[in-house]
Amino acid sequence: MPKGVPNKRYTAEFKKQVIETMRQEGLSYSETSRRFEINSHRRVQDWERIYLTEGPEGFTIERRGHGSTDRPKKLPKEVEEDLLAEVQRLRAENEYLKNLQALVLKDERRQRRKRR
């Protein structure tokens, strides 16, 4: 690419149209990139990955530059709910096991005292 020519920017609507057309018509990445005059089939491949994992809303997220390391990634709502439910279940299980261990130790102490 010649110096001073900026990278081409595509709108979220255009990306959505490209991927949906590709999937409906069964086009390959190369065919799609030629049809829509996109420089690289890899770009179409990346767009499809985003579309499949995040849906069309994923195209509105700015992805240029280095990602921030201090900001946690947002999880889908159902995944977050599943993880919270699992944490609650594991906490309850932990509490149960602590109580069980305390009862077992108490019983062992009682049996030792009886032996003496």
C-alpha positions as CSV (number, residue, x, y, z in Angstrom):
1,M,0.0,0.0,0.0
2,P,1.5,3.4,-0.9
3,K,2.6,5.7,1.8
4,G,-0.1,8.2,3.0
5,V,-3.1,6.1,2.0
6,P,-5.2,5.3,5.0
7,N,-6.6,1.8,5.7
8,K,-10.1,1.4,4.4
9,R,-12.7,1.4,7.2
10,Y,-15.9,-0.6,6.9
11,T,-19.2,0.1,8.7
12,A,-20.8,-2.4,11.0
13,E,-23.8,-2.5,8.6
14,F,-21.5,-3.4,5.7
15,K,-19.8,-6.2,7.6
16,K,-23.1,-7.6,8.6
17,Q,-24.3,-7.5,5.0
18,V,-21.1,-9.2,3.8
19,I,-21.3,-12.1,6.2
20,E,-25.0,-12.7,5.8
21,T,-24.7,-12.7,2.0
22,M,-21.7,-15.0,2.2
23,R,-23.6,-17.5,4.5
24,Q,-26.9,-17.3,2.5
25,E,-25.3,-17.8,-0.9
26,G,-22.6,-20.3,0.3
27,L,-19.7,-18.2,-0.9
28,S,-16.1,-18.8,0.0
29,Y,-14.0,-16.2,1.8
30,S,-12.1,-15.5,-1.5
31,E,-15.3,-15.2,-3.5
32,T,-16.9,-12.9,-0.9
33,S,-13.8,-10.6,-0.7
34,R,-13.7,-10.3,-4.6
35,R,-17.5,-9.6,-4.8
36,F,-17.4,-6.9,-2.1
37,E,-14.0,-5.6,-3.1
38,I,-12.3,-6.3,0.2
39,N,-8.5,-6.5,0.1
40,S,-8.1,-9.8,2.0
41,H,-10.1,-12.9,2.5
42,R,-8.7,-13.0,6.0
43,R,-10.7,-9.9,6.9
44,V,-13.9,-11.7,5.8
45,Q,-12.8,-14.7,7.9
46,D,-12.2,-12.5,11.0
47,W,-15.6,-10.9,10.4
48,E,-17.3,-14.2,10.3
49,R,-15.6,-15.3,13.5
50,I,-16.9,-12.1,15.2
51,Y,-20.4,-12.6,13.8
52,L,-20.6,-16.2,15.0
53,T,-19.2,-15.5,18.5
54,E,-20.7,-12.1,19.3
55,G,-23.4,-11.6,16.8
56,P,-23.9,-8.6,14.6
57,E,-23.4,-6.3,17.6
58,G,-19.8,-7.4,17.7
59,F,-19.1,-5.3,14.7
60,T,-19.7,-2.1,16.6
61,I,-16.8,-2.8,19.0
62,E,-13.6,-0.9,18.3
63,R,-10.8,-3.5,17.9
64,R,-7.8,-1.5,16.7
65,G,-4.7,-1.2,18.7
66,H,-3.6,-3.2,21.7
67,G,-6.3,-4.5,24.0
68,S,-6.5,-3.2,27.5
69,T,-5.1,-5.6,30.1
70,D,-6.8,-4.0,33.1
71,R,-10.4,-4.3,31.9
72,P,-12.1,-7.7,32.2
73,K,-13.9,-9.0,29.2
74,K,-17.7,-9.0,29.3
75,L,-19.3,-12.4,29.3
76,P,-22.7,-13.3,27.9
77,K,-25.5,-12.9,30.4
78,E,-26.3,-16.7,30.6
79,V,-22.6,-17.6,31.1
80,E,-22.3,-15.1,33.9
81,E,-25.4,-16.4,35.6
82,D,-24.2,-20.0,35.3
83,L,-20.8,-19.0,36.8
84,L,-22.5,-17.2,39.7
85,A,-24.8,-20.2,40.3
86,E,-21.7,-22.5,40.4
87,V,-19.9,-20.2,42.8
88,Q,-22.9,-20.3,45.1
89,R,-23.1,-24.1,44.9
90,L,-19.4,-24.5,45.6
91,R,-19.5,-22.1,48.5
92,A,-22.4,-24.1,50.0
93,E,-20.5,-27.4,49.4
94,N,-17.4,-25.9,51.0
95,E,-19.5,-24.9,54.1
96,Y,-21.0,-28.3,54.3
97,L,-17.6,-30.0,54.1
98,K,-16.2,-27.8,56.8
99,N,-19.1,-28.6,59.1
100,L,-18.7,-32.3,58.3
101,Q,-15.0,-32.2,59.1
102,A,-15.8,-30.5,62.4
103,L,-18.3,-33.2,63.3
104,V,-15.8,-36.0,62.3
105,L,-13.1,-34.4,64.5
106,K,-15.5,-34.0,67.4
107,D,-16.5,-37.6,67.1
108,E,-12.9,-38.7,67.0
109,R,-12.1,-36.7,70.1
110,R,-15.0,-38.2,71.9
111,Q,-13.9,-41.8,71.0
112,R,-10.4,-41.1,72.2
113,R,-11.7,-39.9,75.5
114,K,-13.9,-43.0,75.9
115,R,-10.8,-45.2,75.3
116,R,-8.9,-43.6,78.2
